[in-house]
Amino acid sequence: MNIPPSTLRVLAAAIEDYRTVTPPDEATPAALAEYIAMYLVASNLTIRPHTNA
């Protein structure tokens, strides 16, 4: 996988923030995914399907 370091930093920040603000008994994988998507959008990053071009 070729994920730019800046993207990995955004993902790590989103996960850390989610863990910080969300009580463990309220945390769900779906909510984490939504939180990560919010960070990606706010960072002007996009999610695109991988192509074998």
Biopython code that builds the backbone (N, CA, C, O; Angstrom):
import numpy as np
from Bio.PDB.StructureBuilder import StructureBuilder

atoms = [
    (1, "MET", "N", (0.832, -1.186, 0.000)),
    (1, "MET", "CA", (0.000, 0.000, 0.000)),
    (1, "MET", "C", (0.871, 1.241, 0.000)),
    (1, "MET", "O", (1.898, 1.299, 0.675)),
    (2, "ASN", "N", (0.452, 2.213, -0.753)),
    (2, "ASN", "CA", (1.219, 3.449, -0.841)),
    (2, "ASN", "C", (0.375, 4.603, -0.303)),
    (2, "ASN", "O", (-0.204, 5.371, -1.073)),
    (3, "ILE", "N", (0.311, 4.718, 1.016)),
    (3, "ILE", "CA", (-0.479, 5.777, 1.652)),
    (3, "ILE", "C", (0.482, 6.882, 2.086)),
    (3, "ILE", "O", (1.436, 6.624, 2.820)),
    (4, "PRO", "N", (0.236, 8.104, 1.636)),
    (4, "PRO", "CA", (1.124, 9.209, 1.999)),
    (4, "PRO", "C", (1.172, 9.406, 3.522)),
    (4, "PRO", "O", (0.155, 9.253, 4.199)),
    (5, "PRO", "N", (2.349, 9.746, 4.057)),
    (5, "PRO", "CA", (2.488, 9.973, 5.491)),
    (5, "PRO", "C", (1.510, 11.027, 6.030)),
    (5, "PRO", "O", (1.034, 10.906, 7.159)),
    (6, "SER", "N", (1.214, 12.038, 5.246)),
    (6, "SER", "CA", (0.278, 13.070, 5.707)),
    (6, "SER", "C", (-1.121, 12.495, 5.915)),
    (6, "SER", "O", (-1.829, 12.896, 6.838)),
    (7, "THR", "N", (-1.511, 11.571, 5.070)),
    (7, "THR", "CA", (-2.817, 10.919, 5.216)),
    (7, "THR", "C", (-2.832, 10.044, 6.461)),
    (7, "THR", "O", (-3.818, 10.023, 7.198)),
    (8, "LEU", "N", (-1.750, 9.330, 6.693)),
    (8, "LEU", "CA", (-1.663, 8.498, 7.899)),
    (8, "LEU", "C", (-1.739, 9.350, 9.160)),
    (8, "LEU", "O", (-2.328, 8.932, 10.157)),
    (9, "ARG", "N", (-1.151, 10.535, 9.123)),
    (9, "ARG", "CA", (-1.223, 11.437, 10.285)),
    (9, "ARG", "C", (-2.660, 11.904, 10.529)),
    (9, "ARG", "O", (-3.095, 11.995, 11.677)),
    (10, "VAL", "N", (-3.391, 12.198, 9.462)),
    (10, "VAL", "CA", (-4.795, 12.591, 9.603)),
    (10, "VAL", "C", (-5.607, 11.442, 10.199)),
    (10, "VAL", "O", (-6.423, 11.655, 11.096)),
    (11, "LEU", "N", (-5.385, 10.237, 9.706)),
    (11, "LEU", "CA", (-6.101, 9.078, 10.228)),
    (11, "LEU", "C", (-5.774, 8.849, 11.705)),
    (11, "LEU", "O", (-6.672, 8.602, 12.510)),
    (12, "ALA", "N", (-4.505, 8.931, 12.054)),
    (12, "ALA", "CA", (-4.103, 8.731, 13.446)),
    (12, "ALA", "C", (-4.708, 9.796, 14.354)),
    (12, "ALA", "O", (-5.137, 9.491, 15.466)),
    (13, "ALA", "N", (-4.745, 11.034, 13.892)),
    (13, "ALA", "CA", (-5.341, 12.116, 14.685)),
    (13, "ALA", "C", (-6.828, 11.885, 14.885)),
    (13, "ALA", "O", (-7.348, 12.106, 15.979)),
    (14, "ALA", "N", (-7.511, 11.449, 13.851)),
    (14, "ALA", "CA", (-8.944, 11.184, 13.961)),
    (14, "ALA", "C", (-9.212, 10.077, 14.977)),
    (14, "ALA", "O", (-10.113, 10.196, 15.807)),
    (15, "ILE", "N", (-8.440, 9.015, 14.910)),
    (15, "ILE", "CA", (-8.627, 7.894, 15.841)),
    (15, "ILE", "C", (-8.337, 8.333, 17.276)),
    (15, "ILE", "O", (-9.093, 8.013, 18.194)),
    (16, "GLU", "N", (-7.252, 9.057, 17.461)),
    (16, "GLU", "CA", (-6.896, 9.519, 18.810)),
    (16, "GLU", "C", (-7.957, 10.458, 19.368)),
    (16, "GLU", "O", (-8.339, 10.340, 20.532)),
    (17, "ASP", "N", (-8.431, 11.384, 18.553)),
    (17, "ASP", "CA", (-9.472, 12.305, 19.017)),
    (17, "ASP", "C", (-10.756, 11.559, 19.358)),
    (17, "ASP", "O", (-11.400, 11.858, 20.364)),
    (18, "TYR", "N", (-11.126, 10.603, 18.537)),
    (18, "TYR", "CA", (-12.335, 9.812, 18.790)),
    (18, "TYR", "C", (-12.217, 9.091, 20.131)),
    (18, "TYR", "O", (-13.154, 9.094, 20.929)),
    (19, "ARG", "N", (-11.075, 8.482, 20.368)),
    (19, "ARG", "CA", (-10.854, 7.773, 21.642)),
    (19, "ARG", "C", (-10.888, 8.726, 22.827)),
    (19, "ARG", "O", (-11.306, 8.349, 23.922)),
    (20, "THR", "N", (-10.445, 9.966, 22.608)),
    (20, "THR", "CA", (-10.405, 10.951, 23.679)),
    (20, "THR", "C", (-11.800, 11.473, 24.028)),
    (20, "THR", "O", (-12.113, 11.656, 25.204)),
    (21, "VAL", "N", (-12.633, 11.713, 23.024)),
    (21, "VAL", "CA", (-13.937, 12.349, 23.267)),
    (21, "VAL", "C", (-15.098, 11.370, 23.409)),
    (21, "VAL", "O", (-16.186, 11.766, 23.826)),
    (22, "THR", "N", (-14.886, 10.101, 23.071)),
    (22, "THR", "CA", (-15.983, 9.133, 23.103)),
    (22, "THR", "C", (-15.778, 8.140, 24.249)),
    (22, "THR", "O", (-14.764, 7.444, 24.294)),
    (23, "PRO", "N", (-16.743, 8.074, 25.177)),
    (23, "PRO", "CA", (-16.633, 7.078, 26.242)),
    (23, "PRO", "C", (-16.558, 5.667, 25.646)),
    (23, "PRO", "O", (-17.262, 5.370, 24.681)),
    (24, "PRO", "N", (-15.717, 4.802, 26.207)),
    (24, "PRO", "CA", (-15.540, 3.457, 25.642)),
    (24, "PRO", "C", (-16.844, 2.678, 25.467)),
    (24, "PRO", "O", (-16.984, 1.921, 24.506)),
    (25, "ASP", "N", (-17.784, 2.852, 26.369)),
    (25, "ASP", "CA", (-19.030, 2.095, 26.259)),
    (25, "ASP", "C", (-19.953, 2.634, 25.172)),
    (25, "ASP", "O", (-20.964, 2.011, 24.849)),
    (26, "GLU", "N", (-19.611, 3.790, 24.607)),
    (26, "GLU", "CA", (-20.405, 4.370, 23.517)),
    (26, "GLU", "C", (-19.712, 4.257, 22.159)),
    (26, "GLU", "O", (-20.303, 4.588, 21.132)),
    (27, "ALA", "N", (-18.475, 3.796, 22.151)),
    (27, "ALA", "CA", (-17.697, 3.711, 20.921)),
    (27, "ALA", "C", (-18.172, 2.536, 20.061)),
    (27, "ALA", "O", (-18.396, 1.431, 20.556)),
    (28, "THR", "N", (-18.318, 2.807, 18.765)),
    (28, "THR", "CA", (-18.685, 1.754, 17.821)),
    (28, "THR", "C", (-17.803, 1.882, 16.578)),
    (28, "THR", "O", (-17.331, 2.976, 16.268)),
    (29, "PRO", "N", (-17.579, 0.794, 15.875)),
    (29, "PRO", "CA", (-16.807, 0.879, 14.630)),
    (29, "PRO", "C", (-17.438, 1.841, 13.619)),
    (29, "PRO", "O", (-16.725, 2.577, 12.937)),
    (30, "ALA", "N", (-18.759, 1.840, 13.521)),
    (30, "ALA", "CA", (-19.434, 2.730, 12.560)),
    (30, "ALA", "C", (-19.216, 4.189, 12.922)),
    (30, "ALA", "O", (-18.974, 5.019, 12.046)),
    (31, "ALA", "N", (-19.301, 4.503, 14.199)),
    (31, "ALA", "CA", (-19.095, 5.889, 14.622)),
    (31, "ALA", "C", (-17.650, 6.315, 14.387)),
    (31, "ALA", "O", (-17.394, 7.455, 13.997)),
    (32, "LEU", "N", (-16.708, 5.409, 14.623)),
    (32, "LEU", "CA", (-15.301, 5.726, 14.353)),
    (32, "LEU", "C", (-15.094, 5.980, 12.870)),
    (32, "LEU", "O", (-14.393, 6.920, 12.495)),
    (33, "ALA", "N", (-15.688, 5.164, 12.030)),
    (33, "ALA", "CA", (-15.562, 5.353, 10.580)),
    (33, "ALA", "C", (-16.107, 6.712, 10.164)),
    (33, "ALA", "O", (-15.508, 7.396, 9.334)),
    (34, "GLU", "N", (-17.234, 7.102, 10.734)),
    (34, "GLU", "CA", (-17.815, 8.406, 10.424)),
    (34, "GLU", "C", (-16.897, 9.539, 10.895)),
    (34, "GLU", "O", (-16.737, 10.544, 10.203)),
    (35, "TYR", "N", (-16.308, 9.371, 12.058)),
    (35, "TYR", "CA", (-15.381, 10.376, 12.607)),
    (35, "TYR", "C", (-14.156, 10.519, 11.694)),
    (35, "TYR", "O", (-13.707, 11.629, 11.411)),
    (36, "ILE", "N", (-13.630, 9.388, 11.245)),
    (36, "ILE", "CA", (-12.483, 9.423, 10.336)),
    (36, "ILE", "C", (-12.861, 10.109, 9.025)),
    (36, "ILE", "O", (-12.096, 10.921, 8.506)),
    (37, "ALA", "N", (-14.024, 9.789, 8.495)),
    (37, "ALA", "CA", (-14.478, 10.426, 7.255)),
    (37, "ALA", "C", (-14.580, 11.939, 7.433)),
    (37, "ALA", "O", (-14.213, 12.700, 6.538)),
    (38, "MET", "N", (-15.081, 12.374, 8.600)),
    (38, "MET", "CA", (-15.178, 13.813, 8.886)),
    (38, "MET", "C", (-13.788, 14.460, 8.832)),
    (38, "MET", "O", (-13.629, 15.545, 8.272)),
    (39, "TYR", "N", (-12.788, 13.795, 9.412)),
    (39, "TYR", "CA", (-11.424, 14.331, 9.382)),
    (39, "TYR", "C", (-10.878, 14.372, 7.958)),
    (39, "TYR", "O", (-10.222, 15.340, 7.573)),
    (40, "LEU", "N", (-11.145, 13.334, 7.181)),
    (40, "LEU", "CA", (-10.653, 13.312, 5.810)),
    (40, "LEU", "C", (-11.245, 14.448, 4.991)),
    (40, "LEU", "O", (-10.534, 15.110, 4.235)),
    (41, "VAL", "N", (-12.537, 14.673, 5.139)),
    (41, "VAL", "CA", (-13.201, 15.761, 4.416)),
    (41, "VAL", "C", (-12.642, 17.103, 4.868)),
    (41, "VAL", "O", (-12.346, 17.966, 4.041)),
    (42, "ALA", "N", (-12.496, 17.280, 6.181)),
    (42, "ALA", "CA", (-11.977, 18.551, 6.713)),
    (42, "ALA", "C", (-10.543, 18.804, 6.252)),
    (42, "ALA", "O", (-10.110, 19.953, 6.170)),
    (43, "SER", "N", (-9.813, 17.741, 5.953)),
    (43, "SER", "CA", (-8.425, 17.871, 5.504)),
    (43, "SER", "C", (-8.310, 17.926, 3.989)),
    (43, "SER", "O", (-7.204, 17.908, 3.447)),
    (44, "ASN", "N", (-9.444, 17.993, 3.303)),
    (44, "ASN", "CA", (-9.470, 18.031, 1.836)),
    (44, "ASN", "C", (-8.962, 16.743, 1.201)),
    (44, "ASN", "O", (-8.508, 16.753, 0.057)),
    (45, "LEU", "N", (-9.033, 15.643, 1.928)),
    (45, "LEU", "CA", (-8.643, 14.357, 1.372)),
    (45, "LEU", "C", (-9.895, 13.658, 0.863)),
    (45, "LEU", "O", (-10.997, 13.918, 1.345)),
    (46, "THR", "N", (-9.727, 12.787, -0.091)),
    (46, "THR", "CA", (-10.866, 12.053, -0.630)),
    (46, "THR", "C", (-10.591, 10.560, -0.577)),
    (46, "THR", "O", (-9.440, 10.122, -0.576)),
    (47, "ILE", "N", (-11.658, 9.797, -0.533)),
    (47, "ILE", "CA", (-11.561, 8.346, -0.568)),
    (47, "ILE", "C", (-11.999, 7.905, -1.952)),
    (47, "ILE", "O", (-13.123, 8.178, -2.372)),
    (48, "ARG", "N", (-11.113, 7.223, -2.659)),
    (48, "ARG", "CA", (-11.425, 6.750, -4.006)),
    (48, "ARG", "C", (-11.102, 5.275, -4.093)),
    (48, "ARG", "O", (-10.196, 4.795, -3.412)),
    (49, "PRO", "N", (-11.830, 4.553, -4.922)),
    (49, "PRO", "CA", (-11.519, 3.145, -5.118)),
    (49, "PRO", "C", (-10.119, 2.979, -5.707)),
    (49, "PRO", "O", (-9.674, 3.793, -6.517)),
    (50, "HIS", "N", (-9.449, 1.941, -5.300)),
    (50, "HIS", "CA", (-8.130, 1.638, -5.845)),
    (50, "HIS", "C", (-8.296, 1.106, -7.263)),
    (50, "HIS", "O", (-9.166, 0.277, -7.530)),
    (51, "THR", "N", (-7.462, 1.586, -8.152)),
    (51, "THR", "CA", (-7.479, 1.066, -9.529)),
    (51, "THR", "C", (-6.107, 0.499, -9.846)),
    (51, "THR", "O", (-5.088, 1.026, -9.400)),
    (52, "ASN", "N", (-6.088, -0.547, -10.596)),
    (52, "ASN", "CA", (-4.824, -1.163, -11.012)),
    (52, "ASN", "C", (-4.433, -0.642, -12.385)),
    (52, "ASN", "O", (-4.341, -1.399, -13.352)),
    (53, "ALA", "N", (-4.210, 0.635, -12.452)),
    (53, "ALA", "CA", (-3.878, 1.238, -13.743)),
    (53, "ALA", "C", (-2.410, 1.136, -14.041)),
    (53, "ALA", "O", (-1.959, 1.595, -15.090)),
]
sb = StructureBuilder()
sb.init_structure("model")
sb.init_model(0)
sb.init_chain("A")
sb.init_seg("    ")
for serial, (resi, resn, name, xyz) in enumerate(atoms, 1):
    if name == "N":
        sb.init_residue(resn, " ", resi, " ")
    sb.init_atom(name, np.array(xyz, "f"), 0.0, 1.0, " ", f" {name:<3s}", serial, name[0])
structure = sb.get_structure()
